[in-house]
Amino acid sequence: MAFFAHRYRIAKRRASVLNELELLDKIEKHETLTKKDIDGLKYIMWSLSVSKERLNYLIIIIFSMIAIMISIILDLRYLM
């Protein structure tokens, strides 16, 4: 649960940087970016590059599969 709360906060912060600086609009219009805009983009790109999110999702998938297999095995034992 803590992992998802942490990921939510990070995603919310990234979105707020995009929204507050209106970065998507500026990029679509090919506007010149300020230093603050560039710093915001650097933060977003840095946070994506160091994220361990993919590893965490892999671990969640593996443990979910294990839990499902255990549940099936226990259900089959109960039926016998």
C-alpha angles and dihedrals in degrees: 000000000000090000092057093045089051093048090048091054092049093048090047091051092049091050092048091053090052093046100041093049092038087226098160091053092047092049093047090052092044090236121169111263122229123225088259090053091050091047089052092051091047090053092051093047092045093049090050093048096051096040117125088197096116092053091049092051090050090052091048091051093049094049091045090054091048091050091050092049092049090049092051092047092050091047091051091049090051091052093053 
